[in-house]
Amino acid sequence: MPSAYASNQCIVAPKRIYACDNLIYTSIKKQKENQLVCLCKTDKESILTLLSKDDIATQRIIIRKFLSKHQLSSDELKNILTQIN
């Protein structure tokens, strides 16, 4: 049975201002159990772009804070994003 998502917030792009109108729910395997994750579908491309621009120091800081906030590794987040069509 999936556990509740560790953070009570859904994954949204750091620059999102307004509430997401298209949430997608999926699960990932974390520490030998499934964990429910929600993601703002319209932020998929923005988050992927953020993850790919780690050559700039300020971007790396934003990425680290983002991943820490959602208690995810970069690979886990990429896995979640690939599950979303």
N, CA, C and O of each residue as an XYZ file, in Angstrom:
340
protein
N       0.844     -1.183      0.000
C       0.000      0.000      0.000
C       0.888      1.246      0.000
O       1.804      1.344      0.817
N       0.635      2.192     -0.896
C       1.481      3.380     -0.954
C       1.350      4.222      0.307
O       0.265      4.372      0.868
N       2.472      4.760      0.731
C       2.434      5.670      1.875
C       2.141      7.076      1.381
O       2.231      7.356      0.186
N       1.795      7.942      2.291
C       1.531      9.331      1.921
C       2.821      9.982      1.471
O       3.893      9.656      1.979
N       2.727     10.892      0.528
C       3.890     11.596      0.029
C       4.526     12.371      1.176
O       3.828     13.037      1.941
N       5.846     12.284      1.297
C       6.559     12.865      2.440
C       6.289     14.348      2.603
O       6.099     14.834      3.717
N       6.272     15.054      1.506
C       5.932     16.475      1.561
C       4.465     16.585      1.193
O       4.002     15.880      0.296
N       3.731     17.447      1.860
C       2.304     17.540      1.543
C       2.062     18.443      0.349
O       0.920     18.809      0.071
N       3.122     18.809     -0.362
C       2.993     19.623     -1.551
C       3.287     18.780     -2.784
O       4.066     17.829     -2.733
N       2.662     19.137     -3.871
C       2.956     18.460     -5.133
C       4.198     19.070     -5.759
O       4.592     20.189     -5.430
N       4.801     18.327     -6.655
C       5.979     18.810     -7.357
C       5.538     19.793     -8.427
O       4.804     19.440     -9.350
N       5.991     21.015     -8.292
C       5.699     22.064     -9.284
C       7.000     22.798     -9.578
O       7.924     22.792     -8.764
N       7.064     23.422    -10.732
C       8.255     24.176    -11.110
C       8.503     25.281    -10.083
O       7.556     25.898     -9.596
N       9.758     25.531     -9.757
C      10.070     26.551     -8.756
C       9.509     27.936     -9.083
O       9.238     28.717     -8.171
N       9.334     28.245    -10.341
C       8.856     29.579    -10.714
C       7.342     29.668    -10.856
O       6.819     30.708    -11.257
N       6.628     28.582    -10.529
C       5.170     28.595    -10.652
C       4.578     29.600     -9.662
O       4.946     29.626     -8.488
N       3.657     30.423    -10.157
C       3.009     31.441     -9.327
C       1.586     31.025     -8.977
O       1.139     31.213     -7.846
N       0.887     30.468     -9.935
C      -0.528     30.115     -9.752
C      -0.682     28.625     -9.466
O       0.207     27.826     -9.760
N      -1.805     28.273     -8.898
C      -2.088     26.864     -8.601
C      -2.102     26.046     -9.894
O      -2.471     26.536    -10.961
N      -1.697     24.817     -9.764
C      -1.673     23.912    -10.919
C      -3.084     23.408    -11.192
O      -3.810     23.029    -10.273
N      -3.458     23.408    -12.454
C      -4.796     22.938    -12.813
C      -4.782     21.551    -13.454
O      -5.809     21.076    -13.938
N      -3.605     20.901    -13.456
C      -3.506     19.591    -14.094
C      -2.538     18.708    -13.309
O      -1.410     18.475    -13.743
N      -2.983     18.218    -12.153
C      -2.141     17.365    -11.318
C      -2.214     15.915    -11.773
O      -3.283     15.406    -12.114
N      -1.078     15.271    -11.773
C      -0.969     13.861    -12.117
C      -0.434     13.139    -10.883
O       0.487     13.630    -10.230
N      -0.993     12.000    -10.565
C      -0.531     11.214     -9.422
C       0.123      9.936     -9.927
O      -0.384      9.272    -10.831
N       1.251      9.610     -9.330
C       1.960      8.388     -9.669
C       2.668      7.901     -8.411
O       2.568      8.535     -7.360
N       3.366      6.804     -8.505
C       4.117      6.333     -7.336
C       5.534      5.987     -7.747
O       5.810      5.660     -8.901
N       6.416      6.069     -6.778
C       7.799      5.661     -6.988
C       8.199      4.759     -5.834
O       7.613      4.803     -4.753
N       9.205      3.945     -6.090
C       9.724      3.043     -5.062
C      10.796      3.791     -4.291
O      11.818      4.180     -4.856
N      10.564      3.992     -2.991
C      11.541      4.650     -2.121
C      11.686      3.818     -0.862
O      10.704      3.497     -0.193
N      12.913      3.477     -0.553
C      13.210      2.721      0.652
C      12.312      1.491      0.780
O      11.707      1.249      1.825
N      12.242      0.739     -0.283
C      11.530     -0.547     -0.338
C      10.014     -0.447     -0.209
O       9.351     -1.451      0.053
N       9.461      0.740     -0.388
C       8.003      0.846     -0.400
C       7.582      1.877     -1.435
O       8.352      2.769     -1.789
N       6.367      1.747     -1.910
C       5.847      2.705     -2.880
C       5.451      3.987     -2.175
O       4.920      3.976     -1.064
N       5.721      5.083     -2.846
C       5.392      6.381     -2.283
C       4.595      7.162     -3.320
O       4.996      7.261     -4.479
N       3.475      7.709     -2.896
C       2.612      8.481     -3.772
C       3.234      9.851     -4.034
O       3.711     10.520     -3.116
N       3.218     10.255     -5.306
C       3.783     11.538     -5.710
C       2.790     12.229     -6.629
O       2.208     11.594     -7.508
N       2.595     13.515     -6.433
C       1.785     14.250     -7.393
C       2.677     15.281     -8.072
O       3.607     15.818     -7.471
N       2.376     15.540     -9.318
C       3.191     16.403    -10.153
C       2.287     17.269    -11.006
O       1.275     16.804    -11.531
N       2.653     18.512    -11.136
C       1.916     19.392    -12.034
C       2.372     19.076    -13.453
O       3.508     19.369    -13.823
N       1.501     18.486    -14.234
C       1.857     18.006    -15.570
C       2.414     19.115    -16.453
O       3.343     18.882    -17.226
N       1.864     20.302    -16.348
C       2.316     21.393    -17.216
C       3.720     21.877    -16.857
O       4.315     22.649    -17.608
N       4.252     21.438    -15.727
C       5.598     21.836    -15.321
C       6.675     20.835    -15.741
O       7.858     21.052    -15.478
N       6.280     19.761    -16.379
C       7.230     18.706    -16.737
C       8.421     19.259    -17.517
O       9.567     19.031    -17.129
N       8.174     19.972    -18.594
C       9.263     20.480    -19.435
C      10.141     21.471    -18.684
O      11.364     21.455    -18.821
N       9.521     22.322    -17.900
C      10.264     23.311    -17.126
C      11.208     22.629    -16.126
O      12.351     23.055    -15.962
N      10.739     21.592    -15.471
C      11.561     20.879    -14.493
C      12.682     20.114    -15.195
O      13.815     20.095    -14.715
N      12.372     19.486    -16.323
C      13.415     18.788    -17.090
C      14.497     19.762    -17.547
O      15.686     19.445    -17.491
N      14.090     20.936    -17.995
C      15.054     21.957    -18.406
C      15.916     22.377    -17.229
O      17.131     22.522    -17.364
N      15.294     22.571    -16.084
C      16.027     22.939    -14.873
C      17.082     21.882    -14.544
O      18.224     22.223    -14.234
N      16.710     20.612    -14.608
C      17.638     19.529    -14.290
C      18.788     19.438    -15.285
O      19.883     19.004    -14.927
N      18.554     19.837    -16.514
C      19.601     19.732    -17.536
C      20.559     20.923    -17.528
O      21.612     20.867    -18.163
N      20.213     21.994    -16.823
C      21.066     23.189    -16.798
C      21.848     23.268    -15.492
O      21.748     24.246    -14.750
N      22.625     22.227    -15.225
C      23.385     22.214    -13.971
C      24.806     22.733    -14.147
O      25.651     22.528    -13.276
N      25.081     23.406    -15.270
C      26.416     23.937    -15.512
C      26.604     25.335    -14.906
O      27.719     25.856    -14.880
N      25.528     25.928    -14.427
C      25.588     27.250    -13.821
C      25.399     27.079    -12.309
O      24.485     26.386    -11.862
N      26.274     27.720    -11.531
C      26.255     27.542    -10.071
C      24.898     27.861     -9.464
O      24.421     27.117     -8.608
N      24.266     28.944     -9.884
C      22.963     29.303     -9.306
C      21.905     28.258     -9.648
O      21.010     27.992     -8.845
N      22.004     27.674    -10.823
C      21.055     26.617    -11.207
C      21.250     25.391    -10.320
O      20.277     24.759     -9.908
N      22.509     25.055    -10.027
C      22.773     23.892     -9.160
C      22.181     24.101     -7.779
O      21.660     23.163     -7.177
N      22.256     25.316     -7.275
C      21.674     25.627     -5.960
C      20.164     25.469     -6.013
O      19.573     24.870     -5.114
N      19.533     25.997     -7.053
C      18.078     25.875     -7.214
C      17.682     24.400     -7.298
O      16.705     23.977     -6.680
N      18.440     23.627     -8.060
C      18.145     22.196     -8.210
C      18.273     21.479     -6.863
O      17.402     20.689     -6.498
N      19.356     21.751     -6.123
C      19.540     21.097     -4.815
C      18.412     21.431     -3.854
O      17.900     20.546     -3.169
N      18.021     22.696     -3.797
C      16.922     23.100     -2.916
C      15.615     22.431     -3.342
O      14.845     21.969     -2.500
N      15.372     22.384     -4.637
C      14.162     21.782     -5.183
C      14.092     20.299     -4.823
O      13.061     19.820     -4.353
N      15.187     19.575     -5.045
C      15.220     18.145     -4.740
C      15.100     17.894     -3.240
O      14.423     16.958     -2.815
N      15.753     18.723     -2.448
C      15.679     18.586     -0.998
C      14.258     18.823     -0.493
O      13.759     18.086      0.358
N      13.622     19.847     -1.019
C      12.249     20.175     -0.614
C      11.315     18.989     -0.831
O      10.433     18.722     -0.014
N      11.518     18.284     -1.936
C      10.636     17.169     -2.280
C      11.213     15.811     -1.867
O      10.630     14.768     -2.164
N      12.347     15.830     -1.189
C      12.997     14.618     -0.698
C      13.189     13.588     -1.808
O      12.844     12.415     -1.666
N      13.752     14.067     -2.914
C      13.991     13.219     -4.075
C      15.428     13.375     -4.541
O      16.061     14.406     -4.314
N      15.932     12.341     -5.196
C      17.212     12.459     -5.881
C      16.916     12.907     -7.313
O      15.773     12.856     -7.768
N      17.932     13.333     -7.994
C      17.773     13.752     -9.383
C      17.245     12.588    -10.230
O      16.362     12.775    -11.066
N      17.789     11.394    -10.009
C      17.341     10.217    -10.761
C      15.883      9.874    -10.465
O      15.135      9.508    -11.372
N      15.479      9.990     -9.210
C      14.079      9.715     -8.860
C      13.146     10.703     -9.556
O      12.100     10.321    -10.080
N      13.534     11.965     -9.555
C      12.697     12.972    -10.209
C      12.624     12.721    -11.711
O      11.550     12.823    -12.302
N      13.746     12.396    -12.329
C      13.737     12.091    -13.762
C      12.853     10.878    -14.057
O      12.152     10.851    -15.069
N      12.886      9.879    -13.179
C      12.043      8.700    -13.325
C      10.565      9.081    -13.270
O       9.766      8.603    -14.076
N      10.210      9.929    -12.332
C       8.812     10.390    -12.218
C       8.401     11.115    -13.491
O       7.320     10.874    -14.026
N       9.260     11.999    -13.972
C       8.932     12.796    -15.154
C       8.783     11.926    -16.407
O       7.976     12.241    -17.281
N       9.543     10.849    -16.503
C       9.421      9.972    -17.672
C       8.125      9.177    -17.646
O       7.673      8.699    -18.686
N       7.520      9.028    -16.466
C       6.251      8.300    -16.362
C       5.065      9.143    -16.833
O       3.991      8.611    -17.113
N       5.268     10.458    -16.918
C       4.192     11.372    -17.272
C       4.214     11.642    -18.770
O       5.234     12.047    -19.327
N       3.085     11.416    -19.405
C       2.985     11.673    -20.852
C       2.502     13.060    -21.140
O       2.363     13.435    -22.305
